[in-house]
Amino acid sequence: MGADPGSGPVNTAPAAGERWPRSASQALIATVVGIGVYVVLDVVAQLLPPHYSPIRQAESDLAVGPYGWIMGFNFVIRFLLSFAFVFGLARAWPNDRPRPRLGLTLVALWGVGALILAFSPTDVSGPATVHGTIHLVTAELAFLFVAVGSLAVSYAMPEFPPWGAIRPYARALAVLTAVALVVLFVGTGLPRVDRDAFGLLERIFLGSALLWMLVVSLLLLRSPEARAPSPAAPS
């Protein structure tokens, strides 16, 4: 016996094969643009004084110094693009498959972490400060959240188009992100690696996480569900 269409709230999520809401595509486009802006600003901040070493020093060190506001602003960009990505995925996710709520929440929390980093500068040198401790703890938790979240989202992707064609790439990049995080955490326990290569290991991890978001967004935007014209409204 069919349900009364007027008996409850309308679920606007698409079923398999249906066109997504336009807001899903717009959010995924915003994710792609945001990642591009983030990378450019990261390079700009790296090129400006005091010229922190990208191999030895953490990305967060770029937020300390005369041009530190650029990296601080970039953390806000990471917050915004992460939420755009989560929103776009949630809107595009098929109605007949359960959304990976835990995974999406963890990715969103990684974005919240970036916002906290923007207002809690790291300790480059000297004794530990309250804001430096907050920065360190937040960064570690945020890294863990995006690594686990990317795995949860990627392994929850349905088997039918376009998700079935996307999930091998998503899963591979999610695993790469998780492995990069393990290597980073292990490296921090080795004094020589922590001193001489922490920045490199951290950037590999961050690059893997952002690449996962970028590839998933681009592949979803290429799908027919994202590009097909919207169906005509019923008269």
HELIX and SHEET records of a PDB file:
HELIX    1   1 ARG A   22  LEU A   47  1                                  26    
HELIX    2   2 GLU A   59  ALA A   63  5                                   5    
HELIX    3   3 GLY A   68  ALA A   92  1                                  25    
HELIX    4   4 ARG A  101  ALA A  118  1                                  18    
HELIX    5   5 VAL A  130  TYR A  155  1                                  26    
HELIX    6   6 TRP A  163  THR A  188  1                                  26    
HELIX    7   7 PRO A  191  LEU A  221  1                                  31    
HELIX    8   8 PRO A  224  ARG A  227  1                                   4    
END                                                                             
